[in-house]
Amino acid sequence: MDFNENKPIYIQLADQIMDGVERGESGPGDRLLSVRDYAAKTGVNANTVMRSYAQLQQEGIIFNQRGIGYFYADDCREKVLEMRKKTFFNKEIKYFMDRLSALKVTPDELKAMYERFLNQQ
């Protein structure tokens, strides 16, 4: 697995797990790989995976059943989408809006682009 050197690996692993939830590949009640198995799959230290799982557990996306493993929470998708929207609106949209303004993209042009994008999916 290729990692971005500008972002902690445990955060990148947590993001990857949340990506799966967002895309519907994993969901409520599904079991995550064990810490050791996920570490082997990604080629990282088990402590790094444990840190990712702890982060996701703290955010309420997964939970641990002692002696059995980690599972996705019933509301994991809603929590992931809420977190991602919050990040988007608080951080990413400022850059996006600055670019729209600099490029002099009109609201009508933006609306048309967005409609085309939605129709392609």
Rosetta silent file (secondary structure, phi, psi, omega in degrees, C-alpha in Angstrom):
SEQUENCE: MDFNENKPIYIQLADQIMDGVERGESGPGDRLLSVRDYAAKTGVNANTVMRSYAQLQQEGIIFNQRGIGYFYADDCREKVLEMRKKTFFNKEIKYFMDRLSALKVTPDELKAMYERFLNQQ
SCORE:     score description
SCORE:     0.000 S_00000001
   1 L     0.000  137.048  178.712    0.000    0.000    0.000 S_00000001
   2 L   -92.504  131.562 -179.259    1.270    3.458   -0.871 S_00000001
   3 L  -115.352  148.588  175.464    1.070    6.052    1.872 S_00000001
   4 L   -80.608  122.375 -176.793    1.194    9.834    1.746 S_00000001
   5 L   -72.168   -9.730 -178.994    4.231   10.924    3.736 S_00000001
   6 L   -93.086    2.405 -177.444    2.511   14.178    4.741 S_00000001
   7 L  -137.030  135.651 -179.483   -0.253   12.462    6.723 S_00000001
   8 L   -55.577  140.516 -176.767    0.077    9.983    9.613 S_00000001
   9 H   -61.254  -39.401 -177.875   -0.356    6.382    8.465 S_00000001
  10 H   -63.480  -32.771  176.839   -2.934    5.576   11.145 S_00000001
  11 H   -70.314  -40.029  178.668   -5.121    8.421    9.843 S_00000001
  12 H   -64.269  -37.955  177.087   -4.734    7.144    6.273 S_00000001
  13 H   -66.041  -43.654  177.814   -5.794    3.661    7.386 S_00000001
  14 H   -61.450  -40.954  177.764   -8.818    5.095    9.208 S_00000001
  15 H   -62.005  -40.870  179.615   -9.678    7.092    6.072 S_00000001
  16 H   -62.950  -41.925  178.507   -9.442    3.932    3.978 S_00000001
  17 H   -65.324  -42.513  178.158  -11.834    2.131    6.316 S_00000001
  18 H   -66.460  -33.306  175.597  -14.237    5.084    6.217 S_00000001
  19 H   -58.305  -43.292  179.107  -13.998    5.112    2.400 S_00000001
  20 H   -62.405  -38.869  177.153  -15.311    1.540    2.405 S_00000001
  21 H   -66.403  -45.405 -178.755  -18.225    2.556    4.614 S_00000001
  22 H   -60.469  -39.196 -178.854  -18.971    5.571    2.435 S_00000001
  23 L   -81.449   -6.670  179.705  -19.005    3.429   -0.722 S_00000001
  24 L    83.903   12.224  178.874  -21.218    0.818    0.958 S_00000001
  25 L   -75.748  -25.250  178.326  -18.559   -1.918    0.874 S_00000001
  26 L  -134.784  149.454 -178.244  -18.798   -2.299    4.663 S_00000001
  27 L  -157.431 -171.628 -175.049  -21.680   -1.581    6.935 S_00000001
  28 L   -48.136  128.571  177.023  -23.496   -2.053   10.214 S_00000001
  29 L    83.674  -14.014  178.055  -22.595   -5.262   12.012 S_00000001
  30 L   -66.687  146.569  179.351  -19.842   -6.253    9.585 S_00000001
  31 E   -92.053  136.788  174.524  -16.665   -7.460   11.219 S_00000001
  32 L   -82.008  160.290  172.568  -13.365   -5.733   10.514 S_00000001
  33 L   -60.192  151.975  174.979  -10.203   -7.690    9.920 S_00000001
  34 L   -62.288  160.624  179.490   -8.290   -8.460   13.086 S_00000001
  35 H   -55.905  -46.106 -179.112   -5.541   -6.001   13.954 S_00000001
  36 H   -64.452  -43.639 -179.221   -2.895   -8.527   12.922 S_00000001
  37 H   -65.166  -40.755  179.713   -4.631   -9.423    9.651 S_00000001
  38 H   -68.771  -36.401  176.952   -5.142   -5.782    8.694 S_00000001
  39 H   -62.549  -44.215  179.332   -1.515   -5.018    9.573 S_00000001
  40 H   -64.696  -41.708 -179.193   -0.360   -7.879    7.331 S_00000001
  41 H   -62.945  -39.701 -175.661   -2.689   -6.780    4.516 S_00000001
  42 H   -94.958  -11.920  179.064   -1.462   -3.178    4.586 S_00000001
  43 L    75.301   30.000  178.065    2.168   -3.880    5.474 S_00000001
  44 L  -118.992  170.266  177.976    2.195   -1.724    8.602 S_00000001
  45 L   -68.505  143.843  179.262    2.894   -2.357   12.255 S_00000001
  46 H   -59.680  -31.424  177.985    0.009   -3.789   14.303 S_00000001
  47 H   -64.395  -33.701  177.766    0.330   -0.842   16.699 S_00000001
  48 H   -66.840  -44.060  177.445   -0.454    1.510   13.812 S_00000001
  49 H   -62.897  -43.498  179.724   -3.603   -0.461   12.975 S_00000001
  50 H   -58.833  -38.998  178.254   -4.560   -0.490   16.649 S_00000001
  51 H   -65.437  -39.025  176.279   -4.236    3.291   16.694 S_00000001
  52 H   -63.428  -46.632  179.723   -6.513    3.530   13.630 S_00000001
  53 H   -62.665  -40.351  178.718   -9.093    1.268   15.226 S_00000001
  54 H   -62.495  -40.904  178.199   -8.920    3.277   18.462 S_00000001
  55 H   -61.970  -47.153 -179.665   -9.527    6.487   16.486 S_00000001
  56 H   -66.084  -35.416  177.763  -12.525    4.966   14.689 S_00000001
  57 H   -67.490  -41.590  178.553  -13.866    3.580   17.949 S_00000001
  58 H   -61.326  -34.474 -179.698  -13.565    6.988   19.605 S_00000001
  59 L   -83.292   -2.909  177.155  -15.576    8.482   16.727 S_00000001
  60 L    79.643   15.670 -178.589  -18.273    5.827   17.175 S_00000001
  61 L   -85.524  -33.915  176.563  -17.778    4.264   13.751 S_00000001
  62 E  -129.982  165.683  174.354  -16.660    0.880   15.080 S_00000001
  63 E  -142.202  159.051 -177.439  -16.886   -0.919   18.391 S_00000001
  64 E  -107.946  129.385  169.571  -14.986   -3.737   20.039 S_00000001
  65 E  -103.900  107.508 -173.761  -16.561   -6.896   21.337 S_00000001
  66 L   -50.355  128.928  178.720  -13.933   -8.147   23.717 S_00000001
  67 L    81.943   -8.487 -178.387  -12.494  -11.466   22.636 S_00000001
  68 L  -113.594  -46.113  178.875  -14.407  -11.421   19.336 S_00000001
  69 E   141.396 -168.434 -178.900  -13.146   -8.414   17.397 S_00000001
  70 E  -101.198  142.114 -178.359  -14.112   -5.066   15.959 S_00000001
  71 E  -134.540  154.611  176.041  -17.432   -4.422   14.233 S_00000001
  72 E   -76.105  137.382  179.032  -19.026   -1.519   12.385 S_00000001
  73 L   -69.601  158.039 -179.623  -21.571    0.412   14.448 S_00000001
  74 L   -58.243  -34.689 -177.814  -25.226    0.486   13.412 S_00000001
  75 L  -106.648   28.087 -175.283  -24.955    4.159   12.453 S_00000001
  76 H   -60.122  -42.712 -177.867  -21.443    3.984   10.971 S_00000001
  77 H   -63.941  -44.813  179.623  -22.469    5.277    7.532 S_00000001
  78 H   -61.716  -40.423  179.826  -24.312    8.270    8.954 S_00000001
  79 H   -67.245  -41.498  178.879  -21.350    9.117   11.178 S_00000001
  80 H   -63.392  -47.510 -179.261  -18.855    8.839    8.330 S_00000001
  81 H   -62.493  -40.334  178.027  -20.984   11.012    6.041 S_00000001
  82 H   -62.126  -45.559  178.918  -21.471   13.567    8.817 S_00000001
  83 H   -62.940  -43.606 -177.277  -17.722   13.730    9.501 S_00000001
  84 H   -68.601  -38.752  176.304  -16.864   13.998    5.834 S_00000001
  85 H   -63.658  -42.851  179.974  -19.443   16.733    5.210 S_00000001
  86 H   -60.563  -45.598  177.709  -18.127   18.666    8.191 S_00000001
  87 H   -62.358  -44.050  179.846  -14.563   18.427    6.886 S_00000001
  88 H   -60.023  -50.166 -176.394  -15.687   19.406    3.401 S_00000001
  89 H   -71.903  -29.379 -178.398  -17.647   22.450    4.539 S_00000001
  90 H   -88.002  -22.907 -174.656  -15.057   23.588    7.091 S_00000001
  91 H  -125.592  -54.966 -169.807  -11.889   23.057    5.053 S_00000001
  92 H   -75.536  -33.694 -174.111  -12.191   22.030    1.444 S_00000001
  93 H   -67.720  -29.062  178.633  -14.982   24.288    0.225 S_00000001
  94 H   -59.668  -48.099  178.579  -13.001   27.472    0.956 S_00000001
  95 H   -61.990  -45.028 -179.864  -10.348   26.454   -1.565 S_00000001
  96 H   -58.727  -47.006 -179.459  -13.026   25.375   -4.048 S_00000001
  97 H   -65.818  -39.040  176.261  -14.883   28.688   -3.736 S_00000001
  98 H   -59.776  -41.801  179.614  -11.646   30.663   -4.067 S_00000001
  99 H   -67.029  -42.041  177.786  -10.884   28.798   -7.313 S_00000001
 100 H   -58.855  -43.357 -179.476  -14.400   29.403   -8.663 S_00000001
 101 H   -65.601  -46.636 -179.154  -14.032   33.091   -7.945 S_00000001
 102 H   -62.393  -35.113 -179.340  -10.550   33.330   -9.461 S_00000001
 103 L   -87.716   -0.802  179.019  -11.727   31.524  -12.591 S_00000001
 104 L    56.668   42.094  176.004  -14.848   33.686  -12.736 S_00000001
 105 L   -78.748  126.787 -178.650  -17.172   30.679  -12.873 S_00000001
 106 L   -81.744  158.791  176.020  -20.768   31.886  -12.704 S_00000001
 107 H   -56.499  -37.712  179.162  -23.430   30.188  -10.557 S_00000001
 108 H   -65.976  -40.482  177.253  -25.205   29.081  -13.747 S_00000001
 109 H   -63.770  -43.797  179.717  -22.013   27.499  -15.102 S_00000001
 110 H   -62.560  -44.446  179.135  -21.409   25.730  -11.805 S_00000001
 111 H   -60.399  -44.283  179.767  -24.987   24.457  -11.683 S_00000001
 112 H   -63.182  -42.795  178.360  -24.714   23.125  -15.249 S_00000001
 113 H   -62.284  -43.222 -178.787  -21.402   21.391  -14.469 S_00000001
 114 H   -65.953  -41.537  177.958  -22.852   19.817  -11.337 S_00000001
 115 H   -62.692  -41.498  176.440  -25.947   18.598  -13.198 S_00000001
 116 H   -62.168  -42.263  178.700  -23.742   17.041  -15.902 S_00000001
 117 H   -60.007  -46.927 -179.429  -21.664   15.369  -13.221 S_00000001
 118 H   -64.003  -36.289 -179.776  -24.745   13.893  -11.535 S_00000001
 119 H   -71.390  -22.018  179.498  -26.106   12.632  -14.861 S_00000001
 120 H   -80.527  -14.925 -176.610  -22.842   10.778  -15.609 S_00000001
 121 L   -85.783    0.000    0.000  -23.096    8.700  -12.439 S_00000001
